[in-house]
Amino acid sequence: MTTRGGVVRAVLAVLAVCGGALGVSGQDDPDGWKRPTPPTHIVGPIHHVGTYGLGVYLITTPAGHILIDGAVPVAGPDIVRAIEAAGFRPRDVKILLTTQAHFDHVGTLAHLKQVTGGRVLVMRGDDGLLASGGKTDYLFGPDASFHFPAVTPDEVIADGHVVTLGGVSATAHATPGHTPGTTTWATTVEDGGQAYRVVFAGSTSVNPGTRLVKNPSYPGIEADYRRSFALLASLPVDIPLGAHSQSFDFHGRRARATTEGVRAWVDRDGLRRAAAASKATFEKLVAAER
């Protein structure tokens, strides 16, 4: 049996390598998941309003706003303040989207739904996770420290679903594995007369303890991961954004953006590189199980 300390160390090790694995919800905050950070304009109508270590993205439109992801449960008020500090009203958020139903990305969703009145849309496969507050998670369900306030989705969507609001459209790409309903969102926005393809990538890391081959954590998980790697490698993208700040050097790029502007965020090969790195780790885990 793995000790609690052993699980924590293993999780943090994967987080350091993959930049997208689930971490520990205790008093430690090694990556600033709970630490507030000022909002940051990225490109066109897209703003980062998350914490120091976790990505939460506000897409503003004349008809209201879209919010992608939340953060750990305690960060709800900080996200609301970041939206306000960016110059927008939380009550104007009409749609709440997710990339993965783990506590570090949807822990604030119940709070944000209450504050904004927005509708929660989630990919099929993660709807049960949201409604149970994480209790039905294939890996972390038995551990209460990974639970979060439950949310009943307003709409359960499928691969290819398009969300449109105020002239902005975002397409949902199912990229399951990390959770059964992990979702990658893609949109195109304009800034300075130029169009940019922006992708909010769902995680493809494998959390310690996940079973891929023998007695799989859920039926079809190995095939799901493989389809997700292929999809992410094929998506056209100018600006890849992640749910974890370190996964795309958010803080380094934010510093560069003060002089470079939007160019600091452009990385057309970044998503492919990240998918390839995750796939290499995945293949080692599959080989070890076999």
C-alpha positions in Angstrom: 0.0 0.0 0.0 1.3 3.5 -0.9 1.5 5.9 2.0 -0.2 9.3 1.9 3.3 10.9 1.8 4.3 8.6 -1.0 1.3 9.6 -3.1 2.0 13.3 -2.6 5.6 12.9 -3.6 4.7 10.9 -6.7 2.0 13.4 -7.7 4.4 16.4 -7.4 7.1 14.6 -9.3 4.7 14.1 -12.3 3.5 17.7 -12.0 7.1 18.9 -12.3 7.7 16.8 -15.4 4.4 17.1 -17.2 3.1 20.5 -16.1 -0.5 19.3 -16.0 -0.9 16.6 -13.4 -3.1 16.9 -10.4 -1.4 18.1 -7.2 -2.0 18.0 -3.5 -4.8 20.0 -1.9 -3.3 20.3 1.6 -1.5 23.2 3.1 1.4 23.1 0.8 1.2 25.3 -2.3 4.4 24.7 -4.2 3.2 26.0 -7.5 1.0 28.9 -6.3 -2.3 27.3 -7.0 -3.9 29.4 -4.2 -1.8 32.5 -4.6 -3.7 35.5 -6.2 -2.0 37.1 -9.2 -3.0 40.3 -11.2 -5.1 39.7 -14.3 -3.3 39.6 -17.6 -4.4 40.5 -21.1 -3.2 37.9 -23.5 -4.7 38.5 -26.9 -7.8 40.2 -28.3 -10.7 39.5 -25.9 -8.8 36.9 -23.8 -7.6 37.6 -20.3 -5.9 35.4 -17.7 -7.9 35.8 -14.4 -6.6 32.7 -12.5 -4.1 32.2 -9.7 -0.3 32.3 -9.9 -0.2 28.6 -10.8 -3.6 27.9 -12.4 -5.0 29.2 -15.6 -8.5 30.6 -15.7 -9.4 32.5 -18.9 -12.0 35.2 -19.5 -13.2 35.7 -23.1 -15.0 39.0 -23.3 -17.7 39.9 -25.8 -20.3 42.7 -26.2 -23.1 40.1 -25.3 -21.4 38.9 -22.2 -18.4 36.8 -21.3 -17.1 33.2 -21.3 -15.0 31.8 -18.5 -12.9 28.7 -19.1 -11.9 26.7 -15.9 -11.8 27.7 -12.3 -9.1 26.8 -9.8 -8.8 25.2 -6.3 -12.0 25.8 -4.1 -10.5 28.6 -2.0 -9.7 30.7 -5.0 -13.2 31.6 -5.9 -13.2 35.2 -4.4 -9.8 35.9 -5.9 -11.0 34.9 -9.4 -14.0 37.3 -9.0 -11.7 40.1 -7.9 -9.4 39.4 -10.9 -12.3 39.7 -13.3 -13.2 43.0 -11.7 -9.6 44.2 -11.7 -9.5 43.4 -15.5 -12.4 45.9 -15.9 -15.3 43.5 -16.2 -18.4 42.6 -14.2 -18.7 39.1 -12.9 -22.4 39.2 -13.5 -21.7 39.6 -17.2 -20.2 36.1 -17.4 -22.8 34.1 -19.2 -21.1 30.7 -19.9 -18.8 28.6 -17.7 -16.6 26.0 -19.4 -14.2 23.4 -18.2 -11.1 21.6 -19.5 -11.1 18.9 -16.8 -13.2 18.1 -13.8 -10.5 18.0 -11.1 -10.6 20.1 -8.0 -7.7 22.3 -9.1 -9.7 23.4 -12.2 -13.4 23.2 -11.2 -13.1 23.7 -7.4 -14.5 27.3 -7.7 -17.2 26.4 -10.2 -20.1 26.3 -7.7 -19.0 29.7 -6.3 -18.6 31.2 -9.7 -21.9 29.9 -10.9 -23.6 31.5 -7.9 -21.8 34.8 -8.3 -22.1 35.2 -12.1 -25.4 33.3 -12.8 -23.7 31.8 -15.8 -24.6 28.4 -17.4 -22.2 25.5 -16.8 -21.4 23.4 -19.9 -19.4 20.2 -19.6 -18.2 17.4 -21.9 -20.0 14.1 -21.5 -17.9 12.0 -19.2 -17.1 14.8 -16.7 -20.8 15.6 -16.0 -20.9 12.9 -13.2 -17.7 14.1 -11.8 -19.0 17.7 -11.4 -22.3 16.5 -10.0 -20.6 14.4 -7.4 -18.0 17.0 -6.4 -15.2 14.7 -7.5 -16.4 11.7 -5.5 -16.8 9.5 -8.6 -13.3 10.3 -10.0 -11.6 7.0 -11.2 -8.5 7.8 -9.2 -9.1 10.4 -6.5 -12.7 9.7 -5.7 -11.9 7.9 -2.3 -9.8 10.8 -1.1 -11.9 13.7 0.4 -9.0 16.1 0.0 -9.5 16.1 -3.7 -13.3 16.7 -3.5 -14.9 20.1 -4.3 -18.4 21.7 -4.1 -20.7 19.8 -6.4 -22.2 21.4 -9.5 -25.1 20.2 -11.6 -24.2 21.1 -15.3 -26.8 23.1 -17.2 -25.8 21.4 -20.4 -23.8 18.2 -21.2 -22.1 18.6 -24.6 -20.3 16.3 -27.0 -17.2 16.4 -29.2 -17.4 19.2 -31.8 -19.9 21.3 -29.8 -19.6 25.0 -30.7 -20.3 27.7 -28.1 -21.1 31.1 -29.6 -21.5 34.4 -27.8 -21.2 38.0 -29.0 -19.3 37.1 -32.2 -16.9 34.7 -30.5 -17.1 31.0 -31.2 -15.2 28.2 -29.3 -15.2 24.6 -30.4 -15.0 21.7 -27.9 -12.6 18.9 -28.8 -12.9 15.8 -26.6 -9.4 14.9 -25.4 -10.2 12.2 -22.7 -7.9 10.2 -20.5 -6.8 12.6 -17.7 -10.5 12.5 -17.0 -13.2 10.9 -19.1 -14.5 14.3 -20.3 -11.3 16.3 -20.6 -11.9 19.0 -23.2 -9.7 21.1 -25.4 -11.3 24.4 -26.5 -10.2 26.2 -29.7 -11.2 29.6 -30.9 -9.9 32.3 -33.3 -9.7 36.0 -32.1 -8.4 39.2 -33.6 -5.8 41.5 -32.2 -4.3 44.5 -34.0 -6.0 43.4 -37.3 -4.4 40.0 -37.2 -6.2 36.7 -36.5 -4.8 34.3 -33.9 -5.8 30.7 -33.3 -6.0 30.1 -29.6 -6.2 26.7 -28.0 -7.0 26.0 -24.3 -5.6 22.6 -24.0 -7.0 19.9 -21.7 -4.3 17.9 -19.8 -2.9 14.7 -21.2 -0.6 13.9 -18.2 -1.1 10.6 -16.4 -1.6 10.9 -12.6 0.3 8.4 -10.4 -1.9 5.4 -9.8 -3.8 5.5 -13.1 -4.1 2.1 -14.7 -3.9 2.1 -18.4 -3.7 -1.6 -19.5 -4.4 -4.1 -16.7 -7.7 -3.6 -15.0 -7.8 -0.1 -16.5 -9.0 2.9 -14.5 -12.0 3.1 -16.9 -12.7 1.0 -20.0 -11.0 2.4 -23.0 -8.6 4.8 -21.2 -5.6 3.7 -23.2 -7.3 4.3 -26.5 -8.7 7.6 -25.3 -5.2 8.9 -24.4 -3.9 7.8 -27.8 -6.7 9.7 -29.7 -6.1 12.7 -27.5 -2.4 12.8 -28.3 -3.2 12.6 -32.0 -5.8 15.3 -31.9 -3.6 17.8 -30.0 -0.7 17.1 -32.4 -2.9 18.0 -35.3 -4.7 21.1 -34.1 -3.6 24.3 -35.8 -2.6 26.8 -33.2 -0.9 30.2 -32.8 -1.3 30.6 -29.0 -1.5 27.5 -26.8 -2.8 28.2 -23.3 -2.8 25.6 -20.4 -4.6 25.0 -17.2 -1.3 25.0 -15.3 0.9 28.1 -15.6 4.2 26.2 -15.9 2.9 24.2 -18.8 3.3 27.1 -21.2 5.7 29.4 -19.2 2.9 31.9 -18.4 5.0 34.0 -16.1 8.0 34.2 -18.5 5.7 35.1 -21.4 3.8 37.7 -19.2 7.1 39.4 -18.5 8.1 39.4 -22.2 4.6 40.7 -23.2 5.4 44.0 -21.5 7.7 44.8 -24.4 6.8 42.3 -27.1 3.0 42.4 -26.9 1.1 39.5 -28.4 4.2 38.0 -29.9 5.3 36.8 -26.5 2.3 34.4 -26.4 2.8 33.0 -29.9 4.2 29.4 -30.0 2.9 27.6 -33.0 4.7 24.3 -32.1 4.1 24.4 -28.4 1.0 22.3 -28.3 2.6 19.6 -30.5 5.7 19.5 -28.2 3.7 19.2 -25.1 1.6 16.4 -26.5 4.7 14.6 -27.7 6.3 14.9 -24.2 3.1 13.6 -22.5 2.9 10.7 -25.0 6.5 9.7 -24.4 5.7 9.4 -20.6 2.5 7.6 -21.4 4.2 5.0 -23.6 6.7 4.2 -20.8 3.9 3.7 -18.4 2.0 1.4 -20.8 5.2 -0.6 -21.5 5.8 -1.0 -17.7 2.3 -2.3 -17.2 2.7 -4.8 -20.0 
